[in-house]
Amino acid sequence: MSIQLAFKALSDPTRRDILELLRERDMTAGEIAEQFNMTKPSISHHLNLLKQADLVIDERQGQFIYYSINTTVLQDLMSWLWTFKKGEK
């Protein structure tokens, strides 16, 4: 996990909104795009940044690609952040 990539991905409100949507269920890029007032290529760009940060994973099912949250990376990131609250190194 690249913490720098994760924070870069999380710094954008659209990408955080995409993660909120994916928290409810796996979705295709088209389903995600329907929730925003932006072009599909813009949504694809956001999804690619989330994938590069390993915050989402994609899986082809027939002709569609479904996106889902990679909870393992989010758990690792939260564990890393939690160490600061505990005062651990």
C-alpha positions in Angstrom: 0.0 0.0 0.0 1.3 3.4 -0.9 0.1 5.8 1.8 1.0 8.8 -0.5 -1.3 7.5 -3.3 -4.1 6.7 -0.8 -4.0 10.2 0.7 -3.9 11.7 -2.8 -6.9 9.7 -3.8 -8.8 10.5 -0.7 -8.0 14.2 -1.0 -10.6 14.7 -3.7 -14.3 15.0 -2.7 -15.5 13.2 -5.8 -13.4 10.2 -5.0 -14.6 10.1 -1.4 -18.2 10.2 -2.8 -17.4 7.3 -5.1 -16.1 5.3 -2.1 -19.4 6.2 -0.2 -21.4 4.8 -3.1 -19.3 1.6 -3.2 -19.7 1.2 0.5 -23.4 0.4 -0.3 -22.8 -2.0 -3.2 -20.5 -2.9 -6.1 -21.2 -0.8 -9.1 -20.2 -0.4 -12.8 -18.5 2.8 -14.0 -21.8 3.7 -15.8 -23.8 3.3 -12.6 -21.3 5.4 -10.7 -21.3 8.1 -13.5 -25.1 8.3 -13.2 -24.7 9.7 -9.7 -22.5 12.6 -10.8 -22.8 15.6 -13.0 -19.6 14.9 -15.0 -18.5 13.0 -18.0 -17.8 9.3 -18.0 -14.2 9.9 -18.9 -13.9 12.0 -15.7 -15.4 9.2 -13.6 -13.0 6.8 -15.2 -10.1 9.0 -14.3 -11.3 9.1 -10.7 -11.7 5.3 -10.7 -8.2 4.8 -12.1 -6.7 7.0 -9.3 -8.6 5.0 -6.7 -7.4 1.7 -8.3 -3.8 3.0 -8.4 -4.1 3.6 -4.6 -5.6 0.1 -4.2 -8.7 1.7 -2.6 -11.0 0.0 -5.1 -10.7 -3.2 -7.1 -12.4 -4.1 -10.3 -13.8 -7.4 -11.6 -15.0 -8.2 -15.0 -18.4 -9.9 -15.1 -19.4 -10.6 -18.7 -19.2 -7.3 -20.6 -19.3 -5.2 -17.4 -16.6 -4.2 -15.0 -17.7 -3.9 -11.4 -15.9 -1.8 -8.9 -15.8 -2.5 -5.1 -14.0 -1.1 -2.1 -10.8 -2.9 -1.2 -11.4 -3.1 2.5 -8.0 -4.6 3.3 -6.2 -1.4 2.2 -8.7 0.8 4.1 -8.1 -1.3 7.2 -4.4 -1.0 6.8 -4.6 2.7 6.4 -6.9 3.0 9.5 -4.5 0.9 11.5 -1.6 3.1 10.5 -3.6 6.3 11.4 -4.7 4.7 14.7 -1.0 4.4 15.8 -0.8 8.1 16.0 -3.8 8.3 18.4 -2.2 5.6 20.6 1.1 7.5 20.5 2.8 4.4 19.1 5.5 4.3 16.5 
